[in-house]
Amino acid sequence: MNYKEKLKERFEIKKMCESDLEYRKEVLIKCAEDSVFWCNNFAYTFDPREGNRNLPFILWDKQIEYVRWVERLLKNHEDGLIEKSRDVGVSYTTLTAVVLYQWLFHDFNALIGSRVENKVDKSDDPDALFWKLDYNLHRLPEWMLPDGFDMSRNRTYMRLSRPDNENVITGESSNPNFGRAGRYNLALFDEMGFWANAKSSWESSGSSATTRLAISTPPESGKASFFYKLRQSGRTKMFTFHYKDDPRRDEKWEQEQRAKQSAEEFERERNISYSGSIEGKVYASEFMLVPVVKSKYDPAQPLYVSWDFGLDGVAMQWYQWNIAMDRWRLVDSYFNTDKDIKFYIPFVTGQILSDRAYEYDDNDLEIIARHRYWQSATHFGDPDVRKRSLLDKESTKGVLAQHGIHVQCKEWAGRGHYDLRQKALLFMKKLEVDEDNNEFFIESIMQSRYPERSETSQATTPVQAPIHDIYSHHRSCFEYMADNLPVKEAEIRMVAGSSKLVVNDIY
């Protein structure tokens, strides 16, 4: 049956359902038995690029194969990973033909998540997950909705419930405790490759969801991303959705896309390449060579803490030094925003100030407890620590000193980003990173980039500093550690006429 014939059949089924109650009952039974039948005859899809933006959602062959695959995962309580080309409708298919369908016709609870909150639920954004659910709910015939269903009562922020049973769809953005509290048939990780807390989010939902579903286009971090590592782990079933599986994508479309995109972008977003992007990145190519391993705290080795005191956030990193081998390990790291400096003190001392326990979430408390019996550390940080102030009138340096935390730093003295970068590159050659406690640190180092110049720019001088964004705090914190790094019996000298550091180790 071709598309036009299916449209005609769909129209006739809906028309018969309006006038014949017995036929309607038969159709509802058929819908409960077959998600593809329901989707093909009652669901819609939205595409603002089409002349008629509201299109009957008639699944093509690869989409049917995909829906059946997910249904097997749900039945067998298995996890799945979907790697996809950009813009092939996997998220829409999952939310409509799986999540909404199951909520309508079966006992089903789901957690749906994306990297930020407004991509989970935002009423005027078609890219938001709940918007896609709302779109079809508004178009379903009233007789297909649950008994007593009222959009104003049953569809609240980040939540879709039923008045006649316990089915609930809940939303949540990426965080280290994603899905930890609930009980779900499905936990959906939309565009997981771009989540800042992908690893911890995936693991925290492992006990609460019988099936977890990770969906993503390859991220710029490529093989360094948790999504790729999960893909390679063998712990999930895998489904690939390539743009050539979409019957709408012909040779003309491919040529148009290649003309619009760089070769790297096309390979990543259309051809599902995990080669990653290093263009414009500060440390991506060098950091790929840093071992990411299981590397825990060792009480026999000295401990160092590096700080970045940003006005919009604070990053902390805990390092240990194997002096005999002159090797370094990053054993822990932390980042938060919009907190005063006293908030961060328990992450060093392991003891929460008596009047502030309410400020810490479960992930914070876990880190604080982990540090409770760690030895005293040497602290390094931002040369501007003396004049920085976070949400109070006291200097950061002074507040920390009151609690026995004395931050050492080297003055700028005319130095800039590229001076620190040279030290950071040398530091990477001695470093390994614990994979469990440094997820956002790894993402930050891989994603830190320089600003792009416009194609019409006439500037010839190099860019002076990376852009300031959420990733820049851990990057700066890492650079401050490298800048203050103690060396083992080493002679450090500057090559005449060069900004490069040369370290001659003496053993």
C-alpha positions in Angstrom: 0.0 0.0 0.0 1.5 3.4 -1.0 1.3 6.6 0.9 -1.8 7.9 -0.8 -3.6 4.7 -0.2 -2.7 4.8 3.5 -3.9 8.3 3.8 -7.3 7.3 2.2 -7.6 4.3 4.6 -6.7 6.6 7.6 -9.4 9.0 6.6 -12.0 6.3 6.3 -11.1 4.7 9.6 -11.5 8.0 11.5 -14.7 8.8 9.7 -16.2 5.4 10.6 -15.1 5.8 14.2 -17.1 9.0 14.5 -20.4 7.4 13.5 -20.1 3.7 14.4 -19.5 2.9 18.1 -19.0 -0.8 17.6 -16.4 -0.1 14.9 -14.8 2.4 17.3 -14.4 -0.3 19.9 -12.8 -2.7 17.4 -10.4 0.1 16.4 -9.4 0.8 20.0 -8.7 -2.9 20.5 -6.6 -2.9 17.4 -4.7 0.2 18.6 -4.0 -1.5 21.9 -2.6 -4.5 20.1 -0.5 -2.6 17.5 1.4 0.6 18.0 2.1 1.0 14.3 -1.6 0.8 13.5 -2.4 3.5 16.0 0.4 5.8 14.9 -0.4 5.4 11.2 -4.1 6.2 11.7 -4.2 8.7 14.6 -0.8 10.4 15.2 0.5 13.5 13.6 4.0 14.9 13.0 5.1 18.5 12.8 7.5 20.0 10.3 7.6 23.8 10.0 9.5 23.5 6.7 6.6 21.8 5.0 3.7 23.8 3.4 1.3 21.8 5.5 3.1 21.7 8.8 0.7 19.2 10.4 1.3 15.9 8.7 -0.3 12.5 9.3 2.4 10.4 11.0 2.6 7.4 8.7 5.7 5.4 9.6 8.1 4.3 7.0 9.8 0.9 7.0 12.9 1.8 9.1 10.7 3.6 11.7 8.5 0.5 12.0 11.6 -1.6 12.5 12.8 0.8 15.1 9.4 0.9 17.0 9.3 -2.9 17.1 12.9 -3.0 18.4 12.1 -0.6 21.3 9.1 -2.7 22.1 11.3 -5.8 22.4 13.6 -3.8 24.8 10.7 -2.9 27.0 9.4 -6.5 27.0 12.8 -8.0 27.8 13.9 -5.2 30.3 17.0 -4.4 28.2 18.8 -1.1 27.6 19.2 0.4 24.1 21.4 2.9 22.3 20.4 4.6 19.1 23.0 6.4 17.0 21.5 8.5 14.3 22.0 11.1 11.6 20.7 14.5 12.4 17.0 15.3 11.6 15.7 11.8 10.9 12.9 12.1 13.4 14.0 9.5 16.0 13.1 11.6 19.0 9.7 12.3 17.5 9.1 8.6 16.7 10.1 7.5 20.1 7.9 10.0 22.0 4.9 9.4 19.8 4.9 5.7 18.7 6.5 4.5 21.9 6.1 6.8 24.9 2.7 8.4 24.2 1.3 5.1 22.8 2.4 3.1 25.8 0.9 5.7 28.2 -2.4 5.6 26.3 -2.9 1.8 26.0 -0.7 0.0 28.6 0.5 0.2 32.2 3.5 2.5 31.7 5.6 5.0 33.5 8.4 6.9 31.8 11.1 9.5 32.5 12.1 11.6 29.5 15.2 13.7 29.7 17.3 16.1 27.7 20.5 18.1 28.4 18.8 21.3 29.6 15.4 21.9 31.2 13.9 24.0 28.4 14.5 21.2 25.9 12.4 18.9 28.2 9.4 21.2 28.7 8.8 24.6 27.1 5.4 25.3 25.8 6.4 27.3 22.7 9.3 25.2 21.6 8.6 22.4 19.1 12.1 20.9 20.0 11.0 20.4 23.6 10.1 16.8 24.4 6.8 17.5 26.1 5.8 19.9 23.3 5.8 16.8 21.0 3.6 14.9 23.4 1.2 17.9 23.7 1.0 18.3 20.0 -0.5 14.8 19.5 -2.6 14.9 22.6 -4.4 18.0 21.3 -5.1 16.2 18.0 -6.4 12.9 19.3 -10.2 12.3 19.2 -11.7 12.9 22.7 -13.0 9.3 22.8 -9.4 8.0 22.6 -8.2 10.0 25.7 -8.3 8.5 29.2 -11.6 8.8 31.0 -11.8 12.1 32.9 -8.6 13.4 31.2 -8.3 17.2 31.5 -5.3 18.9 29.9 -5.3 21.7 32.5 -5.2 19.2 35.4 -3.3 16.2 34.1 -0.7 18.0 32.0 1.4 20.1 34.4 5.0 21.3 34.1 7.4 18.3 33.5 4.5 15.9 34.1 1.7 14.1 32.2 -0.6 11.9 34.3 -3.8 10.0 33.9 -6.9 10.3 36.1 -7.9 6.7 35.7 -4.7 4.9 36.5 -1.1 5.4 37.7 0.5 6.1 34.4 2.8 9.1 34.5 5.4 10.6 32.1 7.9 12.7 34.0 10.5 15.1 32.7 14.0 15.9 34.0 17.1 17.6 32.7 20.6 16.2 32.8 22.0 15.9 36.4 24.1 13.5 38.3 21.0 12.0 40.1 18.9 11.7 37.0 16.0 9.3 37.6 17.4 8.0 40.9 14.1 8.5 42.9 11.4 7.1 40.7 10.4 3.7 39.2 10.0 3.6 35.4 9.4 1.3 32.5 11.5 3.6 30.4 14.1 6.3 30.9 14.8 8.2 27.8 18.0 10.1 27.2 17.5 12.4 24.3 20.7 13.7 22.5 22.7 12.0 25.3 26.0 12.7 23.6 25.6 16.3 24.5 24.7 15.8 28.2 27.1 17.4 30.7 26.4 14.5 33.2 25.9 11.6 30.8 27.8 8.9 32.7 26.4 9.7 36.1 22.9 10.3 34.8 22.9 6.9 33.0 24.3 5.1 36.0 21.9 6.8 38.6 18.8 5.6 36.6 20.1 2.0 36.3 18.1 0.7 39.4 15.0 2.8 38.8 14.3 2.1 35.1 13.8 -1.4 33.6 14.8 -0.1 30.2 17.1 2.9 29.4 17.2 4.4 25.9 20.1 6.6 24.9 19.6 8.5 21.6 22.1 10.8 20.0 23.8 12.2 17.0 27.6 11.9 17.5 28.9 14.8 19.6 31.9 16.9 18.8 33.8 15.2 21.5 33.5 12.0 19.4 35.2 8.9 20.8 36.0 10.8 24.1 32.2 11.1 24.8 30.4 8.7 27.2 27.9 8.1 24.5 30.6 6.5 22.3 32.0 4.5 25.2 28.6 3.2 26.0 28.2 2.3 22.4 31.4 0.3 22.5 30.8 -1.3 25.9 28.5 -4.1 24.7 26.1 -3.4 27.6 23.3 -2.1 25.4 21.4 -3.3 22.3 22.2 -0.9 19.4 20.2 0.5 16.6 21.6 2.8 13.8 19.3 5.3 12.0 21.2 6.7 9.0 19.9 9.5 6.8 19.8 7.1 3.8 17.1 5.1 5.7 14.8 8.1 5.3 12.9 7.9 2.0 12.7 11.7 1.9 16.5 12.0 1.6 17.6 11.6 -2.0 20.8 12.4 -3.9 19.7 16.0 -4.5 19.1 16.5 -0.8 22.6 15.0 0.0 24.3 17.3 -2.4 22.5 20.3 -0.9 23.6 19.4 2.6 27.2 18.8 1.6 27.2 22.3 0.0 25.9 23.8 3.3 28.1 22.1 5.7 31.8 21.6 6.2 33.1 18.1 5.4 33.7 17.4 9.1 30.2 18.6 10.1 28.5 16.5 7.4 30.5 13.4 8.4 29.6 13.8 12.1 25.9 14.9 11.8 24.9 13.0 8.7 27.3 10.1 8.3 27.4 9.3 12.1 31.2 9.8 12.4 32.8 9.7 15.8 36.1 11.2 14.6 35.3 14.2 16.7 35.9 17.9 16.1 39.1 19.6 17.2 38.9 22.7 15.0 39.1 25.8 17.3 39.5 23.7 20.4 42.0 24.7 23.1 43.2 21.2 24.2 41.1 18.6 22.5 43.8 17.0 20.3 46.4 16.8 23.1 43.9 15.7 25.8 42.9 12.7 23.7 46.3 11.2 24.6 45.7 11.6 28.4 44.9 8.2 29.9 41.3 8.0 31.4 41.5 5.2 33.9 40.3 3.9 37.3 42.5 6.1 39.5 41.3 6.6 43.1 42.6 8.5 46.1 45.7 7.1 47.7 46.4 8.3 51.3 50.2 7.6 50.8 50.5 10.3 48.1 50.4 14.1 48.6 47.1 15.9 47.7 46.7 19.2 45.8 43.6 21.2 45.1 43.2 23.7 42.3 40.5 26.4 42.2 39.0 28.7 39.6 37.0 31.5 41.4 34.7 32.8 38.6 32.0 35.3 39.4 29.5 33.0 37.8 30.8 29.7 39.1 33.6 27.9 40.9 35.6 24.8 39.7 37.7 22.6 42.0 40.1 19.8 41.1 41.9 17.3 43.4 45.2 15.9 42.2 47.8 13.5 43.7 51.4 13.3 42.9 53.5 10.1 42.6 56.8 11.8 43.3 58.9 8.7 42.6 57.5 8.4 39.1 56.8 12.1 38.7 53.2 11.2 37.6 50.0 13.0 38.4 46.4 11.8 38.9 43.2 13.8 38.8 41.1 11.9 41.4 38.1 14.2 41.7 36.6 17.5 40.5 33.6 19.7 41.2 31.7 22.6 39.6 28.8 24.7 40.7 27.3 28.1 40.1 25.8 31.0 42.0 27.0 30.0 45.4 29.0 32.0 47.9 32.5 30.9 48.7 31.5 29.3 52.1 29.4 26.8 50.2 32.6 25.1 48.8 34.5 24.8 52.1 32.9 21.3 53.0 34.3 19.9 49.8 37.7 20.4 51.3 37.1 19.7 55.0 34.5 17.0 54.6 32.4 18.8 57.2 29.2 20.8 56.5 28.8 24.1 58.3 26.0 23.6 60.8 23.5 26.0 59.4 23.9 25.1 55.7 23.1 21.4 55.3 19.9 22.2 53.3 22.0 23.7 50.4 23.6 20.4 49.3 22.0 17.8 47.0 22.7 14.1 47.1 25.6 14.4 44.7 27.2 17.1 46.8 26.8 15.1 50.0 28.4 12.1 48.3 31.5 14.1 47.3 31.8 15.8 50.7 31.6 12.4 52.5 34.2 11.0 50.1 36.6 13.8 51.2 35.9 13.5 54.9 39.0 11.4 55.6 41.3 12.8 53.0 44.5 14.4 54.1 45.2 18.1 54.2 46.0 19.5 50.7 48.1 22.2 49.1 45.9 24.7 47.3 46.6 26.6 44.1 44.3 29.0 42.3 43.5 32.1 40.3 46.0 35.0 40.7 42.9 37.2 41.0 41.7 35.4 44.2 42.6 38.4 46.4 40.1 40.7 44.7 37.4 38.2 43.8 34.1 38.1 45.8 31.3 35.7 45.4 27.9 36.8 46.7 29.4 38.4 49.9 31.6 41.4 50.8 34.5 39.4 52.0 37.5 38.5 49.8 37.5 34.9 48.7 41.1 34.4 49.9 40.2 35.8 53.3 37.1 33.6 53.8 39.0 30.4 52.8 41.9 31.3 55.1 39.5 31.6 58.0 38.8 27.9 57.5 42.5 26.8 57.1 42.5 26.9 53.3 45.4 28.9 52.0 45.4 29.4 48.3 48.8 29.9 46.6 49.1 31.5 43.2 51.6 33.0 40.8 51.1 36.5 39.7 50.2 37.3 36.1 53.3 39.6 35.7 52.5 40.3 32.1 51.8 36.6 31.3 48.6 35.5 29.4 46.7 32.5 28.3 49.3 31.1 25.9 51.9 31.1 28.7 49.6 29.0 30.8 48.7 26.8 27.8 52.4 25.8 27.4 52.5 24.6 31.0 49.2 22.8 30.6 50.5 20.9 27.6 53.5 19.7 29.6 51.3 18.8 32.5 49.2 16.6 30.3 52.2 14.4 29.5 52.4 13.5 33.2 48.7 13.1 33.9 46.0 10.4 34.1 42.4 11.1 34.9 39.9 9.0 37.0 37.0 8.2 34.7 34.4 8.0 37.4 34.6 11.3 39.2 35.6 13.7 36.5 33.0 13.5 33.8 32.3 17.2 33.5 36.0 18.0 33.7 36.7 15.8 30.7 33.8 17.4 28.8 35.1 20.8 29.7 38.7 20.2 28.5 37.4 18.6 25.3 34.9 21.4 24.5 36.8 24.5 25.5 37.4 26.5 22.3 38.6 29.8 20.9 36.2 32.3 19.5 35.5 32.1 15.8 36.4 35.0 13.5 33.9 36.0 10.9 34.8 35.2 7.3 35.1 38.9 6.6 37.5 39.6 9.5 40.8 41.2 8.4 42.6 40.5 11.7 45.9 38.8 11.5 46.9 38.6 15.1 46.1 35.4 17.0 43.1 35.2 19.3 44.2 36.1 22.8 42.0 33.8 24.9 39.4 31.1 24.8 35.7 32.0 25.0 34.1 32.2 28.5 31.3 29.7 28.9 30.3 26.9 31.2 33.4 24.8 30.1 36.0 27.6 30.8 36.0 27.2 34.6 37.5 23.7 34.6 39.9 24.7 31.8 41.2 27.6 33.8 41.3 25.6 37.0 43.5 23.0 35.2 45.7 25.8 33.9 46.2 27.2 37.4 47.3 23.7 38.6 49.8 23.5 35.7 51.0 27.0 36.4 51.8 26.2 40.1 52.9 22.6 39.6 55.8 21.5 41.8 58.5 19.7 39.9 60.9 17.0 40.9 64.5 18.3 41.0 63.9 20.0 37.7 65.6 22.9 36.0 63.1 25.1 34.2 64.4 27.6 31.8 63.1 29.7 28.9 64.4 29.2 25.4 65.9 32.4 24.2 63.5 34.2 21.9 60.7 31.7 22.5 57.7 31.4 24.8 58.2 27.6 25.1 59.1 26.0 28.3 61.8 23.4 28.4 62.0 21.1 31.5 65.3 19.2 32.0 64.6 16.6 34.7 67.6 15.7 36.9 67.5 12.2 38.4 
